[in-house]
Amino acid sequence: MSAVATTPGITRRLLLASRPVSWINTAFPFAAAYLMTTRHIDAELIIGTIFFLVPYNLAMYGINDVFDFESDAANPRKGGIEGALLDQRLHRSTIVTAVAVCLPFVIALVVLGTPLSWIVLAVSLFAVAAYSVPGLRFKEVPFLDSATSSTHFTSPAAYGLILAGAHFTPQLICILVAFFLWGIASHAFGAVQDIEPDRAGRIASIATVMGGAWTVRFSIGSWTCAGILMFFTPWPGPIAAVLVVPYIALATPFAKITDEDSGRANRGWRRFIWVNYACGFLATLLLIAYALEGTAP
């Protein structure tokens, strides 16, 4: 079998490993940040959006699935939209294919970018690898695991802004920090459901170390801080503060969860996936309103 996926069956498995349900979570922040800054469509926007849509996610999730195979195999929630179980025979193909599909986009973005954008792109790609690869395994360092996961989603937005030549105002920094806190909260909450499988696999995480109840409350606090920061952004940014309410509402029932019962948090996580789509849609409407306001006579 070739090291790079060439058959339809292998391609389908790799696409599933890239978590199509999550593609928009990385492509949209880049595209929105870039387009709202430049207000036009160009090669950088198209190439960057495609890169953060599929290749970036294949690298991020594919690498994770390869190096977490043993613990994932013992995790009952793996094998669907919440995480693939790649056949061990596909592990080498996954790594090689991820690098192969990312490389042309990275080269193009380097050619089209600036030294500062190169640094941000390098940080983003480093975070993708560092989260899972042996020798780094940031996912096994409590708090750093949540920060690294948040970087996976915040860095495409930061990269889009820098590639577009945005001027970083205090208000814009508030938006990025709020987004970063949202990512930290989301990862931490997602880690709660895996406390038992992770401990069985001797994998440390913010949830296995701090406990389920504390971690849920930490997530609620982080989402709350993210919402507060949005009050310091230009109109209609303050309206976006209410978008943290659904996340807080779905996490609150688990604020007293025990570690032994932590698997129950999966019910909240499944709702989280769809809340993301709803809040993303509303955030898009706010961006459109902001763009229309900026072009009004």
N, C-alpha and C positions, 0 to 999 in steps of 0.2 A: 504494500500500500504506500502511495506517495505521502511524503511528509506534509505536503500542502493539500488541503481538501479539494478534490476535483469531482467526486461523484455526487449526484443529487442527494443520496442518503446521508453522506457525511456532511455536506453543506447544510442540510436541514438540521442536523444535530448541533452543529456549531452555531447556527442562527438561534436555535432554542437556548443554547448556552449563553448567548449574548443578552438574554432577557428582553425580548422585544417590548414587553409591557413597560420597560423602564427606559427605552431609547429616548423618549421625549424629555426625560429628566436631565439629560446632559446636552442634547441638541438645542432645545428651546432656550436655556439660559444664554448659550453662546449667540444664537441667532438674534434673540431679542436685544441683548446688550450691543451687538454690533450694528444692527439695523436702526435701533433708536439713536445711535450716535452718528452714523453716517447718513441715514435717511435715503440710502439707495442700495440697489442690488449690484454686486460686483463679484469677481472671481473669489476674493477672500471669503465673502459670505457663503457662497455656494460650496466651496471646498471645505471650509470649516464646519458648516452645518452637516454635510455628509459624513465628515470624519467623526464628529461628536455624536452622530446618530447611530452608526453601526460599528465601524472599526474600533473606536474608543471603548465601546461597551463589550465587544468581543474580547479585547485585551483585558479589561477590568474584571469581567465576570468569568471569562475563560480561564485566566491564570488562577483566579480564586478557586474555581471548580477543580482544577488539576491538583493544586497543593492542599486542598481541604477534602480530598476524595474520601479518605478513611472516616473522618468525622461526619461527613455528609451522608455516607452510606448508612450510618446508624441514626440519622435524624429523620423522623417520620414525615416531616414537612417538605423534604427535598424530593425532587423528581418531577416538579411541575413548574408553574410560573414563579414560584418562590425560590427556585434553585434547581439547576440541572444536575443529573448524575451521569457524568460522562464515562463511557466505557474506558477502562484503563488503556485499551489499545489506541484510543484517540488522544491520549494526553500529549504525546510528542507532536501530533498533527495540530492540536489546538494551539500550542505555544508557537509553532512555526507559522501557522496560518495567521495568527493574531499579529505577529511581527510583520509578516509579508503584506497584509492588507493595510496596516498602519503606515508603513514606511513611505509609500508614494505620497500620501497626504501630508505627513510630517515634513518631507523634503519640500513639497510645494509651499507649505505654510512658512517654512524657514525662508525660502526664497522671497516670498511676498511680505514677510514681516520685518521687524526691527530687532536690534539686540535685546531690548527690554521684553518684547513679545516672545523671543526665544527663551528667555529665562523663565517666564510664566508657563510656557508650554512644557519646558523641561521639568518644572516643579510638578505640573499636572501629571505627566507621564511617570515621574518618579513615584508619586503617591499611588498610582495605579499598580506599579510593581511592588513597592515597599509594603503594601498592605498584606500581601500574601506570600511573597517568595521567601524561601528559607534563608536564614542569615539576617533578614530584616524583620519580617513578620510583625509589622506594626499592629496588626489585628489582635495580637496577643499581649499588647501593652495597654492596660486600662487607661482611659481618657485619650491616649494617643490614637487608639482604635477609632473612636468617634470623630476625633479631629481629622484623621486621615480620610475617613469615609466622607466627611463633609467637604473636604478638599476636592474629592472626586466630582462633586456637583457644583461647587462654588467656583473652582478654577476655570471651567469653560466660560463662565460669565466674566470673570476678571480678565481672561485672555481676550475675549471678544472686545471688551472695552479698550484694552491697551492696543490691540491690533487696529482698532478704529481710531485711535488717537484721542480718546476721551480725556476731558479735563476732570481730575478727581477733586470734587468738592466735598466738604464735610457731609452734606446730604447724601451724596453718592456712596461715600464710605459707610454711612449708616445702613444703607440698603444692602451693601455687601456683607457687613457684619451681621445684620439680621438674617440674611440668607445662610450665612455660615452657622449661626446658632440654630436655625431651623434644621440644618443638616446634622448637627451634633445631636439634637433632640431626637430626630428620626432614627438615626443609627442606634442610639442608646435604647430607645423603646423597642426597636426590632431585636436587640440582643437579649431582651428579657425572655422571650419565648424559647431561646436556645440554651438557657442556663443548664439544664440537666444534660442534654447531649454534649455540650461543650465541656462540662466538668468530667463527664465520662471519657471524653477524648483528651482530657488534660489540656484543654485550650482555655487560656485566660481571656477575660473580656471585662469591660466595665461592669457588666451585669453579674458575672460570676464572682467578681471580687467584692463589689459593693452590695450585692443582693438585689432581688427583683423589686421590692417595694421602694427602696431608695432610688434605684435607677429610673423607675417610672416617675417618681416625683422630680428627679433631676431633669427628665425630659419635659415635664410640664413647666418647670421653672425656665428652661431654655426657650421653649416656645413662647412663654409669656414675655421674656426679655426681648425676643425677636419682634413681637407685636408692639411693645413699647417703643422700640427704636424707629418703627415706621411712622410714628407721630412726628418725628424730626425730619421727615422727607417732604419734598415738594408735593403740592396737590396734584393728582388725587391719591398720592402715596399713603396718607394717613388712613384712608378707607381700607387699605390692604391690611391694616392692623387686625381687623376682624377675621381675617383668613386663618389666624392661628386658633380661633375658637373651636372649629371642628376637631382639630388635632387634640386640643386639651380635653374636649368632651369625650373623645374615644379612648383617651388614656386614663382619665380620672377613675373609671370603675376598677382599674387594676392598681390603684395607688397603695392598696394594702395587701397585694398579692404575696403569697409565700413562695419561697424558692421551690418547694416540692410541687406546688401547683402552677409553676411559671409557664408551663405549656399552654395554659388557658389564655395567655396573652396573644396567642396566635389568632384568636377571634378578632382582637383589636387590630392586629397587623393586617389581616385580610381586608378590614374596612379601611385601613390607612391607605392601601393601594388605590382604592376608588375615590377616597377623599382627595388624594393627590390630583386626580384628573379633574374633579370638580373645582378645586381651588386654583388649579392651573388655568382652567377656562376663565374663571373670574379674574385672575391676574392678567390674562390676555386682554380682557375687556378694559381693564384699568389702563393697560399700556396703550391701547387704541385711543382711549379717551385722552390720555396724556399727549399722544402724538397729534391728535386733532386740535387740542388746545394750543399746542406749540405752533401749529401752522395756521391758526385762525387769524384773520386780518385785524 
